[in-house]
Amino acid sequence: MSTPATTQGGPPVATAEFDVGSTDDSLERMIQLFAKHGDIYRVYVPARKAFTYVVHHPDDVKRILVSNHRNYTKGVGSTG
């Protein structure tokens, strides 16, 4: 299965497809992907047929979870 086409202007898409957090090597994979793609990237999760957005920088995490939380859809099963 191939990763779906990306939309212009979105975060980079990791070439690896995996379910973030479901395997013992998830942390190592994420560290490698942060080095390659920067503080925000997307990973396609074939089981969900959707992207998981991964955010690394503390300021970005605070903006998403605290300061501006109403503008972001979060959680498993989120499609928006």
C-alpha positions as CSV (number, residue, x, y, z in Angstrom):
1,M,0.0,0.0,0.0
2,S,1.3,3.4,-0.8
3,T,1.1,6.6,1.2
4,P,-1.8,8.8,-0.1
5,A,-0.9,12.0,-1.9
6,T,-0.1,15.0,0.3
7,T,-1.9,18.3,0.3
8,Q,0.2,21.3,-0.5
9,G,1.3,23.4,2.5
10,G,0.9,20.7,5.2
11,P,3.6,19.3,7.4
12,P,6.1,16.9,5.7
13,V,5.0,13.3,5.4
14,A,7.3,10.5,6.7
15,T,8.0,7.8,4.1
16,A,7.6,5.1,6.8
17,E,4.1,4.0,7.6
18,F,3.6,2.8,11.2
19,D,1.2,3.2,14.1
20,V,3.0,5.6,16.4
21,G,3.4,4.1,19.9
22,S,2.4,0.6,19.0
23,T,5.8,-0.9,18.7
24,D,8.9,-1.1,20.8
25,D,10.9,0.9,18.3
26,S,8.4,3.8,17.9
27,L,10.6,6.2,19.9
28,E,13.7,5.5,17.8
29,R,11.7,5.9,14.6
30,M,10.2,9.2,15.9
31,I,13.7,10.5,16.8
32,Q,15.0,9.7,13.3
33,L,11.9,11.3,11.7
34,F,12.3,14.5,13.8
35,A,15.9,14.7,12.6
36,K,14.8,14.3,9.0
37,H,11.5,16.3,8.9
38,G,11.7,18.8,11.8
39,D,9.4,19.5,14.7
40,I,6.1,18.6,13.0
41,Y,5.4,15.8,10.5
42,R,2.7,13.3,9.5
43,V,2.9,9.6,9.5
44,Y,0.3,7.5,7.6
45,V,-1.2,4.8,9.7
46,P,-2.6,2.1,7.4
47,A,-4.8,0.5,10.0
48,R,-6.6,3.8,10.5
49,K,-6.3,4.8,6.8
50,A,-5.4,8.3,8.1
51,F,-2.5,10.4,9.1
52,T,-1.2,10.9,12.6
53,Y,0.4,14.3,13.2
54,V,3.5,14.3,15.4
55,V,4.5,17.4,17.2
56,H,7.8,17.8,19.0
57,H,8.6,21.3,20.1
58,P,7.2,22.3,23.5
59,D,5.8,25.7,22.3
60,D,3.9,23.9,19.5
61,V,2.5,21.3,22.0
62,K,1.4,24.0,24.4
63,R,-0.3,25.9,21.5
64,I,-2.2,22.7,20.5
65,L,-3.1,21.4,23.9
66,V,-3.5,24.6,26.0
67,S,-3.4,28.0,24.3
68,N,-5.4,27.4,21.2
69,H,-6.9,23.9,21.8
70,R,-10.3,24.6,20.3
71,N,-8.8,24.9,16.9
72,Y,-7.4,21.4,16.8
73,T,-9.0,18.0,16.6
74,K,-7.2,15.5,18.8
75,G,-7.5,11.9,19.7
76,V,-7.8,8.4,18.1
77,G,-10.5,8.3,15.5
78,S,-10.3,12.0,14.7
79,T,-10.7,12.6,11.0
80,G,-10.4,16.4,10.8
